[in-house]
Amino acid sequence: MERFVAFLRGINVGGRTVVKEKLKEPFNSLGFHNVSTFKQSGNVIFETEIVHPKEIEDKIKANLCKLLGYEVSVFVRTFPQLKSIIEQNAFKNQEKEGTSFLVTFLTVVPVYFPLHLSLTIPKSTAQVISTNGTEVFSVTHGGGEGALPNPFLESKLKVKATTRNINTIREIVEKYDSIIKN
């Protein structure tokens, strides 16, 4: 059985609140095992025998829509993928004081990447600094800019996206990757 993380877009933001137990229901009903949520922002850890992330995403998306009554974008990653994101250390040359380091997950690798990096998001100090295909790395410098990379990247790349702080990704890997798989 393989362990995955589903990063869900728009859970517990914008007035759409979903309690942990309700959020776990669609995963349990799909027969996934050891379903757990991390923090209140749409991070769901689970195990399944299904090995193709796209197939998993489609099943979760359909079940969430049925349960919640609205479409939720789903971004499934394996623990090796998350470890690779951490080990890539995309933020190594960035100033740490007052900076947030963000990873934006994309549904697909954009056919065309129209941005020349590093680039400052207009009317802000937030910067998009690099990409590795289905992840884009950004830094923000406070002042409520943490949410800026997601809509900016969606509009420029024409794909769905969800963003997490690199610390959240580290915490998920530290907490759940060390659990012995059944």
C-alpha distance (Angstrom), angle and dihedral (degrees) to the residues before:
residue distance angle dihedral
M1 . . .
E2 3.80 . .
R3 3.82 125.5 .
F4 3.81 120.0 -134.8
V5 3.78 140.3 173.7
A6 3.80 121.1 -137.0
F7 3.79 113.0 -156.2
L8 3.79 107.6 -159.3
R9 3.79 122.3 -155.6
G10 3.80 119.5 -133.0
I11 3.80 100.0 7.9
N12 3.83 113.8 147.5
V13 3.80 93.8 -0.7
G14 3.77 130.7 97.8
G15 3.79 94.6 26.2
R16 3.81 94.5 -58.2
T17 3.78 103.0 121.1
V18 3.79 120.8 -179.4
V19 3.82 119.6 -179.8
K20 3.80 117.6 -134.8
E21 3.80 96.0 -108.4
K22 3.80 92.6 52.0
L23 3.81 90.8 45.9
K24 3.82 90.2 54.9
E25 3.84 93.7 51.9
P26 3.83 98.0 81.4
F27 3.80 90.5 49.2
N28 3.80 93.9 48.4
S29 3.81 91.8 46.4
L30 3.81 89.0 56.1
G31 3.80 88.8 58.5
F32 3.79 94.5 -108.4
H33 3.81 115.6 154.5
N34 3.81 135.2 -134.3
V35 3.80 91.8 13.7
S36 3.78 112.7 -171.8
T37 3.79 135.8 164.3
F38 3.78 125.4 -139.4
K39 3.78 118.8 -149.1
Q40 3.80 118.8 -30.2
S41 3.79 99.2 -74.5
G42 3.78 107.9 89.8
N43 3.79 102.7 -82.4
V44 3.81 110.5 143.0
I45 3.79 123.5 -179.8
F46 3.80 119.0 -162.2
E47 3.78 145.9 148.2
T48 3.80 127.4 -125.0
E49 3.76 140.7 163.2
I50 3.81 89.7 -129.2
V51 3.79 106.8 102.8
H52 3.81 103.5 -170.9
P53 3.83 112.7 85.8
K54 3.84 93.0 -156.2
E55 3.81 90.9 56.1
I56 3.81 89.6 48.3
E57 3.83 91.4 48.6
D58 3.81 92.1 51.4
K59 3.82 93.1 49.7
I60 3.82 93.3 47.3
K61 3.81 92.4 45.6
A62 3.82 92.7 52.4
N63 3.81 92.8 46.3
L64 3.81 93.3 47.3
C65 3.81 91.4 49.6
K66 3.80 90.3 51.2
L67 3.81 92.3 49.0
L68 3.82 100.6 39.4
G69 3.80 101.0 31.1
Y70 3.79 94.8 -126.9
E71 3.79 137.0 74.2
V72 3.80 118.7 -94.3
S73 3.80 122.3 -167.3
V74 3.81 111.1 -128.5
F75 3.80 126.5 -156.5
V76 3.82 114.5 -171.2
R77 3.78 121.1 -164.7
T78 3.80 132.8 175.7
F79 3.78 122.4 -129.2
P80 3.84 91.5 -111.7
Q81 3.83 87.9 55.3
L82 3.82 91.5 50.4
K83 3.80 91.8 47.4
S84 3.79 89.1 50.5
I85 3.82 90.4 52.9
I86 3.81 89.7 52.4
E87 3.82 94.0 44.4
Q88 3.80 91.3 48.3
N89 3.81 85.7 69.2
A90 3.80 94.1 -158.3
F91 3.81 90.3 175.0
K92 3.83 98.9 53.3
N93 3.81 96.3 114.3
Q94 3.80 96.6 41.8
E95 3.79 126.5 109.6
K96 3.79 107.2 -104.8
E97 3.82 102.3 -160.3
G98 3.82 109.5 102.1
T99 3.81 92.8 -13.0
S100 3.79 128.7 130.2
F101 3.78 118.1 -152.8
L102 3.78 112.2 -146.8
V103 3.79 134.9 -169.5
T104 3.80 117.0 -159.4
F105 3.80 114.3 -158.4
L106 3.80 115.6 -148.4
T107 3.80 125.7 -156.7
V108 3.81 91.7 -131.7
V109 3.78 139.6 0.3
P110 3.82 103.8 -87.9
V111 3.80 113.6 -110.2
Y112 3.78 87.6 -136.5
F113 3.82 125.1 21.9
P114 3.82 103.3 -155.6
L115 3.80 97.0 -178.9
H116 3.79 125.0 97.9
L117 3.80 106.7 -145.8
S118 2.95 137.3 -106.5
L119 3.79 93.3 41.6
T120 3.79 134.8 162.6
I121 3.79 114.9 -131.5
P122 3.83 107.7 -118.6
K123 3.83 117.0 -94.1
S124 3.81 92.4 11.6
T125 3.78 144.3 69.7
A126 3.83 92.2 -121.4
Q127 3.79 113.3 119.8
V128 3.79 134.3 -157.3
I129 3.80 102.4 -146.0
S130 3.83 109.6 174.0
T131 3.79 148.4 -17.1
N132 3.78 137.6 -147.2
G133 3.79 99.9 -167.7
T134 3.80 109.1 -84.4
E135 3.80 94.9 24.3
V136 3.78 128.9 62.3
F137 3.80 122.0 -164.9
S138 3.80 123.1 -143.3
V139 3.77 139.4 171.0
T140 3.77 126.5 -148.1
H141 3.77 128.5 -169.6
G142 3.81 105.6 -148.7
G143 3.77 125.6 -95.1
G144 3.81 93.2 110.4
E145 3.80 94.2 -62.7
G146 3.81 95.5 128.5
A147 3.80 92.9 98.1
L148 3.82 95.7 47.7
P149 3.82 102.2 86.9
N150 3.81 95.5 58.7
P151 3.84 101.0 58.8
F152 3.81 91.4 34.9
L153 3.81 92.3 54.7
E154 3.81 93.4 42.9
S155 3.80 91.3 53.0
K156 3.81 95.3 45.3
L157 3.81 98.4 40.1
K158 3.83 97.5 35.5
V159 3.82 92.9 -134.3
K160 3.81 134.5 109.2
A161 3.79 116.2 -99.2
T162 3.79 143.8 176.5
T163 3.78 127.0 -163.3
R164 3.81 132.7 -144.2
N165 3.77 133.6 177.8
I166 3.82 112.0 -107.2
N167 3.82 87.3 -124.3
T168 3.82 90.2 62.1
I169 3.80 90.1 51.7
R170 3.81 90.6 49.2
E171 3.81 91.4 48.9
I172 3.81 91.8 50.7
V173 3.81 92.0 50.0
E174 3.81 92.5 45.9
K175 3.80 93.9 48.1
Y176 3.80 102.4 38.9
D177 3.79 107.6 25.7
S178 3.81 91.9 63.2
I179 3.82 92.7 55.6
I180 3.78 108.0 104.7
K181 3.79 111.1 -113.0
N182 3.81 118.3 -126.0
